[in-house]
Amino acid sequence: MDLSVLKLFVEVMRRGSFASVARERNLDPSSVSRAIASLEEELGIRLFQRTTRKLSATEAGMIYFERIEPLVEEIQQAIDIATDISGQPKGTLRVTASVSFGLKCIVPLLPKFNSLYPALTVDLLLTDAVVDLLAEQIDLAVRLGLLADSTLIAQQLMRTHYSVCASPGYLKCSPPLEKPSDVEQHKCLLFPLSGFRSRWIFKDRQGELSDVSVCGHIVISNAIALQQCAIAGMGLALLPNWLIDEDLRVGSLVNLFPDYDVTATNFNTAAWFVYPTRTYIPLKVHVFIEFFKKSVLGLAID
């Protein structure tokens, strides 16, 4: 029985669509349908009920899927292990990250990574949606903030924190900012997540918390766009260190409250590598994680 067809069957079951799998694999939908029909003929059972509007698994198809899915995973792991003996990762590594983090922290390092591992293809999906790693066949995700409980494995990439910042030009023409409550008198650039657009939380060196209401007429769902608006002098912004450290260093942005920790949600935040639960981590995933950990921590990369 052809492993590629079995993998195709598993993907169709996870996605519930021939067309979706075909788009992902850059195939004609009819070729996916023919492969599944061939598998059904070989097995002598119908795996899917097909209508013009819907594709659904039959009872026999669901039973077969539940038994074959872990076997396909085991076979693929065996192939990965055998391949990894060479010490050079090959094939395709599918990675997902948020748009802003990907553009700022991952994309600039890809040329170096590619030069180290030229036989490895990196398929990078930048999206602010939370991707189903199994359904989308993702090998590795980079996620920010607090992680929800799940069956996924997580490794911390780096701690993160936020700062309230503004451009020198904005500060010259605006009321003074001496304490966190002064923020209420200023225009703020807001992120449309719960909490981010209504109040910011400050914690002083003694651990005392204060909630400060924020308001503004600019609400943007992309951190890089908020950064650019702040640099352009459009108001105050609450932005992460991984995005603005260089701006603070060169002076295009000013950290308004360096003696305070600031957040909109939780002070204990980080960037995480997240991957499907496995007893074995493929070499391609391992080298990517180690490369980016060393890069973020500023260690030398051979």
C-alpha positions in Angstrom: 0.0 0.0 0.0 1.4 3.4 -1.0 2.5 5.5 2.0 1.9 8.7 0.0 -1.8 7.8 -0.6 -2.2 6.9 3.1 -0.8 10.3 4.0 -3.2 11.9 1.5 -6.1 10.1 3.1 -5.1 11.2 6.6 -4.9 14.9 5.4 -8.3 14.7 3.7 -9.8 13.3 6.9 -8.2 16.1 9.0 -9.3 18.9 6.6 -12.6 17.4 5.4 -12.0 18.5 1.9 -10.3 17.3 -1.3 -9.9 20.8 -2.6 -8.1 22.1 0.6 -5.6 19.3 0.5 -5.1 19.8 -3.2 -4.4 23.5 -2.7 -1.9 22.8 0.0 0.0 20.2 -2.1 -0.4 22.2 -5.4 -2.3 19.3 -7.0 -5.4 19.1 -9.1 -8.5 18.2 -6.9 -9.4 15.4 -9.3 -6.0 13.7 -8.6 -6.7 13.7 -4.9 -10.2 12.3 -5.5 -8.8 9.6 -7.8 -6.1 8.6 -5.2 -8.8 8.2 -2.5 -11.0 6.3 -4.9 -8.1 4.0 -5.7 -7.6 3.4 -2.0 -11.3 2.6 -1.5 -11.1 0.1 -4.3 -8.0 -1.5 -2.8 -9.6 -1.7 0.6 -13.1 -2.7 -0.7 -14.8 -0.1 1.5 -16.2 3.4 1.0 -14.2 5.9 3.1 -16.2 9.0 2.3 -19.7 10.0 1.4 -19.5 12.6 -1.4 -22.1 15.2 -2.3 -21.9 18.4 -4.3 -21.8 20.4 -1.0 -20.1 18.2 1.5 -17.5 15.5 2.1 -18.0 13.4 5.2 -16.4 10.2 6.5 -18.3 7.0 6.6 -18.3 4.9 9.7 -15.8 2.5 8.1 -13.7 5.5 7.0 -13.5 6.8 10.5 -12.6 3.5 12.0 -9.8 3.1 9.4 -8.6 6.6 10.0 -8.3 6.1 13.8 -6.2 3.0 13.2 -4.1 4.1 10.3 -3.3 7.7 11.5 -0.8 6.7 14.2 0.8 4.0 11.9 1.4 6.6 9.2 3.0 8.9 11.9 5.2 6.0 13.0 6.3 5.2 9.5 7.1 8.8 8.8 9.1 9.0 12.0 11.1 5.9 11.0 11.9 7.6 7.7 12.9 10.8 9.4 15.2 8.9 11.8 16.8 7.0 9.0 17.3 10.3 7.0 18.7 12.1 10.1 21.6 9.6 10.4 23.3 11.7 7.6 23.4 14.6 10.0 22.1 17.0 7.3 18.4 17.9 7.5 16.5 17.5 4.2 13.0 17.8 2.9 10.5 20.5 3.9 10.1 22.2 7.3 6.7 23.9 7.7 6.9 26.8 10.3 4.2 29.2 11.3 4.4 32.5 13.3 2.6 35.8 13.7 3.1 38.3 10.9 4.9 40.9 12.9 7.2 38.4 14.8 7.9 36.5 11.6 8.9 39.6 9.7 11.0 41.1 12.5 12.6 38.1 14.1 12.5 35.1 11.7 12.8 36.4 8.1 16.1 38.4 8.7 17.8 35.2 9.9 16.6 33.0 7.1 19.6 33.7 4.7 22.0 32.5 7.4 19.9 29.5 8.2 19.6 28.6 4.5 23.3 28.8 4.0 23.9 26.4 6.9 21.2 23.9 5.7 20.9 24.3 1.9 19.1 20.9 1.4 16.2 22.0 3.7 13.2 23.9 2.3 11.6 26.2 4.8 7.8 26.7 4.2 7.0 29.7 6.4 3.4 30.6 7.0 3.0 34.1 8.5 -0.5 34.5 10.0 -2.1 36.0 13.1 -4.6 33.2 13.2 -3.9 30.3 15.6 -3.1 27.4 13.2 -4.1 23.8 13.9 -0.7 22.2 13.6 -1.9 18.7 12.9 -4.6 19.7 10.4 -2.2 22.0 8.5 0.8 19.7 8.7 2.9 22.2 10.6 6.1 21.0 12.0 6.8 24.0 14.3 5.0 27.1 15.5 6.3 30.3 17.2 3.6 31.6 19.6 3.6 34.6 21.9 2.2 35.3 25.3 0.6 32.7 27.6 0.0 29.3 26.2 -3.4 27.5 26.5 -3.3 24.0 27.9 -3.0 21.6 25.0 -1.4 18.3 23.9 1.4 20.3 22.2 5.0 20.5 23.4 6.5 23.9 24.1 10.0 25.2 24.5 10.7 28.8 25.5 12.5 30.9 22.9 12.8 34.1 25.0 11.1 36.1 27.6 9.2 39.1 26.4 8.1 42.4 27.9 6.3 45.6 26.8 7.0 49.3 27.0 4.9 52.4 26.5 6.7 54.4 23.9 6.4 57.5 21.7 8.5 59.4 19.2 10.5 62.5 20.3 8.5 64.6 17.9 5.2 63.6 19.5 6.6 64.3 23.0 7.7 67.8 22.1 4.2 68.8 21.1 2.2 67.0 23.9 1.5 67.4 27.6 4.2 66.0 29.9 4.3 62.4 31.0 5.6 62.1 34.5 3.5 59.2 35.9 1.4 56.4 34.4 -1.9 58.2 35.0 -0.8 61.0 32.6 -1.3 58.5 29.8 -5.0 59.2 30.1 -4.5 62.7 28.7 -2.8 61.4 25.5 -3.7 59.8 22.2 -2.9 56.1 22.2 -2.4 53.7 19.3 -4.4 50.6 20.1 -4.3 46.9 19.4 -7.8 45.3 18.9 -7.4 42.5 21.4 -9.3 42.3 24.6 -7.6 44.5 27.2 -5.1 46.1 24.8 -7.6 48.8 23.6 -9.1 49.8 26.9 -6.5 49.8 29.7 -2.8 49.3 30.3 -1.5 47.8 33.6 1.6 49.3 35.3 3.7 47.7 38.0 6.3 49.8 40.0 9.5 48.6 41.6 7.6 47.8 44.8 5.1 45.6 42.9 2.2 48.0 43.2 -0.3 47.7 40.3 -2.2 50.5 38.7 -4.7 50.3 35.8 -4.7 53.2 33.4 -7.5 53.8 30.9 -6.4 54.4 27.3 -8.2 55.8 24.3 -7.4 56.7 20.8 -8.7 56.9 17.2 -6.2 54.5 15.6 -6.7 50.8 16.2 -4.5 48.4 14.2 -4.2 44.6 14.3 -0.5 44.5 13.3 2.3 45.4 15.7 4.7 46.6 13.0 2.0 49.0 11.8 1.5 50.3 15.3 5.3 50.7 15.6 5.4 52.8 12.4 2.6 55.0 13.5 4.3 55.6 16.8 7.6 56.6 15.0 5.5 58.9 12.8 4.4 60.8 15.9 0.8 59.7 16.0 0.6 58.8 19.7 1.6 56.5 22.5 1.9 52.7 21.8 2.4 49.7 24.0 4.9 47.5 22.1 7.0 44.4 22.7 10.8 44.6 23.3 11.6 42.3 20.3 10.0 44.9 18.0 11.3 48.2 19.4 14.7 47.5 21.1 16.5 48.9 18.1 14.2 52.0 17.9 14.9 52.7 21.6 18.6 52.4 21.0 18.7 54.8 18.1 16.2 57.2 19.6 13.4 57.0 17.1 11.2 55.9 20.0 11.4 56.8 23.7 10.5 54.4 26.6 8.3 56.7 28.7 8.3 54.6 31.9 11.5 52.7 32.2 11.0 52.2 36.0 7.7 50.3 35.4 6.7 47.0 34.0 3.8 47.4 31.7 1.3 45.0 30.1 -2.3 44.8 28.9 -2.8 41.2 29.9 -0.1 39.4 32.0 3.4 40.2 33.1 4.7 36.7 32.6 5.0 36.5 28.8 7.3 34.8 26.4 7.9 33.6 22.9 7.5 29.8 22.5 8.4 27.1 20.1 5.4 24.8 19.9 5.3 21.5 18.0 3.1 18.4 17.9 3.5 15.8 20.7 6.1 13.3 19.5 8.5 10.9 21.2 11.0 11.9 18.5 11.8 15.4 17.2 12.9 15.4 13.6 16.4 16.8 12.9 14.9 19.6 10.7 12.9 20.8 13.7 15.8 20.5 16.1 18.3 22.5 14.0 15.7 25.2 13.5 15.0 25.5 17.2 18.7 25.5 18.1 19.6 28.0 15.4 17.0 30.6 16.5 17.7 30.1 20.2 21.4 30.9 19.6 20.5 33.8 17.4 18.1 35.4 19.8 20.5 34.9 22.8 23.3 36.4 20.7 25.5 33.3 20.8 28.0 32.5 18.0 26.7 30.2 15.3 29.2 28.1 13.5 
